[in-house]
Each structure stands twice: as C-alpha cells, then as structure tokens.
Amino acid sequence: MANVVRAALVQATWTGDTESMLAKHEEHARAAAARGAKVIGFQEVFNAPYFCQVQESEHYRWAEPVPDGPTVRRMQDLARETGMVIVVPVFETEGPGFYYNTAAVIDADGSYLGKYRKHHIPQVKGFWEKYYFAPGNLGWPVFDTAVGKVGVYICYDRHFPEGWRQLGLNGAQLVYNPSATSRGLSSHLWKLEQPAAAVANAYFVAAINRVGQEEYGDDDFYGTSYFVDPRGQFVGDVASDTKEELLVRDLDLGLIDEVRQQWAFYRDRRPDAYDGLVRP
C-alpha cells in the first residue's frame, strides 16, 4: 500500500429525487477517479433529502436494505468501474420496524466489506432522528480496504469522544464523518471537534456536510467540508459554505506513525482508571 493516499469527498445539494442524486454522485466519483482518487465518501443519507427536519411516516420510503438494496448495489458497480473505495451513507431497513442511519463501505473491487450504524441519535428541533432511526448496534468496525484501514462515524456521533477513540484502538487510519448539520446550530463547533478528534486519536478525518436548504424545513446546511490530518491541520482548503463541491486531497499516512511516536497519546492512556466513564 502506498504511503500517500489520494482521497475524495463530496458535499452536495439535494436535487429533488433519488435517481438524479445518485447520478450526480456517480459523476463526482468519476471526476475524482480521473484525478487519481482511490477512496471517496458521500454525505449523510446521501441519496435522499434530510427528511429528519419533520416527523412524518411517509419518509420511511427512503429506507432500503444494506447491502442488498439498489443504492449499495449501484455503488458496488461504481466502485468496480472507478477502482475506488466508496463510503455510502443511506437510510437502512433491516425489516419491518428496524431502521438505522447506516454507512456501507465498499472496496475498490466492488466487494461489500460491511457497514457502520450511527450510535448517537439526536432528537431536537430540525433533527428529529429518533422518530426514524434506532441506535447503532454493530460496534465500531474498521474496514481493511485497498487504501488502508477506514472507519466511519456519522454526524451527531462526532460530539462523543468515545467512538472516535474506539475507532483508533481498532486501527483506523482514515475516518469518514458524513453529516447534515445546519448553520445556526453547530457551525462554531464544526472546525473544532473533528480536528480535535484527529489529534487525540492520531488519524485522518474526512468531515462532510450537506450544503444548501431543502424542502422539509429551514435547516441551512453550510458545507465547509474538509480533510484534517493527525496534527489537526486542514489538508488543503476547506470547501465552500454555500456551493456543492468535490474535494480531492493527498493524505500521507506515514504521518500517523510519526505523530504517534512524537506525542505518544496511545502509550499514555490509562484504561485501568476509566471505569467511571461507562457507569450509568
């Protein structure tokens, strides 16, 4: 595996229907592959609007099985075509009454590697997610991909340091954080939390946010997606806060070992002293 991985992410505006949304992301993926990218990630529930601004049963229609639903299968074809690893966030149904906010991870040969289910589910104005999603129950998987060890942490999860740490302990080198967060709610945290997590856990983070406003509410998704390295430094420019954008960046995975040797945070952990963290 090369020490430098060319990685991509997409922040996108909602088109109005799933078919055109999928086609748009396929176009971005092909453009990223043409620029040499070997891994790409999309935003939270990328093939649908952010319907969690309302609580209406009609929106269960966006859910599909993972990996046997049409979106993941189509993304497997795209991975085979482009030779890229793809992180695919969707609304998952596992059967009647079982729904999750999920991201599938597909390897560069199109093989399905597994999925992550969002652990922390918000229930506040404009983000009524408990109406739709059960808490994740698959732990903190890290996937051994063609570009290295890739993990996923979804949107609201980012406020909870425990999962970031578990992904690091499980070997993650790059963590994709697909999100849908609005300007008035958390924009002052957006450039703090993921860089802090990258530093504390010594890996790269790809922070992806939707952009624009959609028909189900007044959430103003502010984009500003980015890659951040294990020193907490942005890799290249941060994306626009108003426009759709494809970012492609070179990530030097050798920096992970360098930082872990220099700062030695993993060496100096005290799990023997942390029992209180998991007491109810």
C-alpha positions in Angstrom: 0.0 0.0 0.0 1.3 3.4 -1.0 2.1 5.8 1.9 0.2 8.6 0.2 -3.5 8.0 -0.5 -5.4 10.4 -2.7 -8.8 10.7 -1.1 -12.0 12.5 -2.1 -15.3 13.6 -0.5 -18.5 15.2 -1.9 -20.7 17.9 -0.3 -23.9 18.1 -2.4 -27.1 20.0 -2.8 -30.4 18.0 -2.9 -31.6 17.6 -6.4 -35.3 16.7 -5.7 -35.2 12.9 -6.4 -33.1 9.9 -5.7 -32.2 9.0 -9.3 -30.7 12.4 -10.1 -28.9 12.4 -6.8 -27.3 9.1 -7.5 -26.4 10.1 -11.0 -24.8 13.3 -9.7 -22.7 11.4 -7.1 -21.6 8.9 -9.8 -20.4 11.9 -11.9 -18.4 13.3 -9.0 -16.9 9.9 -8.3 -15.8 9.5 -11.9 -14.3 13.0 -11.8 -12.4 12.1 -8.6 -11.1 8.9 -10.1 -9.9 10.8 -13.2 -7.9 13.0 -10.8 -6.4 9.9 -9.2 -8.5 9.4 -6.1 -8.6 5.9 -4.6 -11.3 6.5 -1.9 -14.4 8.7 -1.8 -17.1 9.3 0.8 -20.6 10.9 0.5 -22.7 12.9 3.0 -25.2 11.5 5.5 -28.2 9.7 3.8 -26.7 11.0 0.5 -29.4 9.6 -1.8 -32.3 11.4 0.0 -33.2 14.7 1.4 -32.6 15.3 5.1 -36.2 14.3 5.9 -35.5 14.4 9.7 -36.5 18.0 9.8 -40.0 16.6 10.1 -41.6 13.6 11.7 -43.8 12.0 9.0 -44.2 8.3 8.3 -44.1 8.9 4.6 -40.3 9.3 4.9 -39.8 5.6 5.7 -40.0 5.2 1.9 -36.4 6.3 1.7 -35.2 3.2 3.6 -33.6 0.2 1.8 -31.7 -2.9 2.8 -27.9 -2.9 3.2 -26.1 -4.4 1.3 -28.9 -5.9 -0.9 -30.7 -2.6 -1.7 -30.5 -0.8 -5.0 -28.2 2.0 -3.9 -25.5 -0.1 -2.4 -25.6 -2.5 -5.4 -25.3 0.5 -7.7 -22.3 1.9 -5.7 -20.7 -1.6 -5.9 -20.8 -1.3 -9.7 -19.4 2.3 -9.4 -16.5 1.0 -7.3 -15.7 -1.7 -9.8 -15.8 0.9 -12.6 -13.6 3.5 -10.9 -11.3 1.3 -8.8 -12.2 3.4 -5.7 -13.2 2.5 -2.2 -16.6 4.2 -1.5 -18.3 5.1 1.8 -22.0 5.0 1.1 -24.4 6.6 3.8 -28.0 5.5 3.5 -31.3 5.0 5.5 -31.2 1.3 6.2 -34.1 -1.1 6.9 -33.3 -4.5 8.3 -37.0 -5.5 8.2 -40.4 -4.1 9.4 -39.8 -1.8 12.4 -35.9 -2.0 12.2 -34.4 1.2 10.8 -30.9 2.6 11.1 -28.7 5.5 9.9 -26.0 3.5 8.2 -22.9 3.7 6.0 -21.8 0.8 3.8 -18.1 0.5 2.9 -17.3 -0.9 -0.5 -13.8 -1.9 -1.5 -12.1 -0.9 -4.8 -13.1 -4.1 -6.5 -16.8 -3.6 -5.7 -16.9 -6.1 -2.8 -19.1 -5.1 0.2 -16.9 -5.0 3.3 -19.5 -4.2 5.9 -21.5 -1.3 7.5 -21.5 1.1 10.4 -24.7 2.1 12.1 -24.9 5.5 13.8 -24.8 5.1 17.6 -25.9 8.5 18.9 -29.3 9.6 17.6 -30.4 13.3 18.2 -34.0 14.4 18.9 -34.1 18.2 18.8 -35.9 20.8 16.6 -34.9 20.2 12.9 -33.2 16.9 13.7 -36.0 14.5 14.7 -33.9 11.4 14.2 -35.2 9.2 16.9 -38.5 9.1 15.0 -36.7 7.2 12.2 -33.5 5.5 13.5 -32.7 3.0 16.2 -29.3 3.4 17.8 -26.5 1.5 16.1 -25.7 -2.0 17.3 -22.7 -3.1 15.3 -19.9 -1.6 17.3 -17.1 0.4 15.8 -15.9 -1.5 12.8 -12.7 -0.6 10.9 -12.6 -1.9 7.4 -9.4 -3.2 5.7 -9.7 -1.6 2.3 -7.4 -1.2 -0.7 -6.3 2.2 0.6 -5.8 1.2 4.3 -8.0 0.9 7.4 -11.1 3.0 7.1 -13.7 3.8 9.7 -17.0 5.7 9.8 -18.6 8.0 12.4 -21.9 9.7 11.4 -22.9 13.3 12.1 -24.1 13.6 15.7 -21.7 10.9 16.7 -18.9 13.4 16.4 -19.9 15.1 19.7 -19.0 11.9 21.6 -15.2 11.2 22.0 -15.6 7.6 23.0 -16.4 6.3 19.5 -13.5 8.3 17.9 -11.2 6.6 20.4 -12.6 3.1 19.8 -12.1 3.6 16.0 -8.4 4.5 16.7 -8.0 1.5 19.0 -9.5 -0.7 16.2 -6.8 0.6 13.9 -8.4 3.3 11.8 -6.1 5.4 9.6 -8.9 7.4 8.0 -12.3 8.1 9.4 -15.1 9.4 7.2 -17.7 11.6 9.2 -20.7 12.1 6.9 -23.0 14.8 8.3 -26.0 17.0 7.9 -25.6 20.0 10.2 -27.1 23.5 10.0 -25.6 26.9 10.3 -27.3 28.2 13.4 -27.0 25.0 15.4 -23.3 24.0 15.4 -21.2 25.8 12.9 -18.9 27.1 15.6 -18.1 23.5 16.5 -17.5 22.2 13.0 -13.9 23.2 12.7 -13.1 22.3 16.4 -14.4 18.8 17.0 -13.1 16.8 14.1 -9.6 18.3 14.2 -9.5 17.6 17.9 -10.6 14.0 17.3 -7.9 13.7 14.7 -5.3 14.9 17.1 -6.5 12.9 20.1 -6.6 9.7 18.1 -3.8 10.3 15.6 -5.5 9.6 12.3 -7.0 11.5 9.3 -10.6 12.6 9.3 -12.8 13.4 6.3 -15.6 15.7 7.6 -18.5 16.0 5.1 -21.5 18.3 5.5 -24.5 18.9 3.2 -24.9 22.3 1.6 -28.0 24.5 1.0 -31.6 24.4 2.1 -34.1 21.7 1.4 -37.9 21.4 1.2 -38.7 19.8 4.5 -37.5 22.7 6.8 -35.4 25.7 7.3 -32.1 24.0 8.2 -29.3 25.8 6.4 -26.6 23.2 5.7 -23.3 25.0 5.5 -20.9 22.7 3.7 -17.4 23.6 4.7 -16.3 20.0 4.3 -12.6 19.2 4.8 -9.8 16.7 5.4 -7.8 17.1 8.6 -4.5 15.3 9.5 -3.3 13.8 12.7 -1.8 17.1 13.8 -5.2 18.8 13.5 -4.2 20.7 10.3 -6.5 21.1 7.4 -5.3 19.3 4.3 -5.7 21.9 1.6 -8.6 24.4 1.6 -11.9 23.9 3.3 -14.9 23.6 0.9 -17.4 26.4 0.2 -20.1 27.1 2.8 -22.7 27.7 0.1 -21.9 25.6 -3.0 -21.6 22.0 -4.0 -18.0 20.8 -4.1 -15.8 17.8 -4.7 -12.6 17.8 -2.7 -9.6 15.7 -3.7 -6.6 15.6 -1.3 -3.4 13.7 -0.8 -3.1 12.1 2.6 0.3 11.0 3.8 -0.5 8.0 6.0 3.1 7.9 7.2 2.3 11.0 9.3 0.2 8.7 11.6 3.2 6.8 12.8 5.2 10.0 13.1 2.6 11.6 15.3 2.0 8.6 17.4 5.7 8.3 18.1 6.1 12.0 18.9 3.0 12.6 21.0 2.6 9.0 22.4 -1.0 9.5 23.4 -1.8 5.8 22.9 1.1 4.8 25.1 0.0 7.1 27.9 -3.7 6.0 28.0 -5.0 4.8 31.4 -7.8 2.3 30.7 -7.4 0.9 34.2 -8.6 4.3 35.5 -11.5 4.8 33.2 -14.2 2.6 34.7 -16.3 5.6 35.7 -16.8 6.6 32.1 -19.1 3.6 31.4 -21.1 3.6 34.6 -24.8 4.7 34.0 
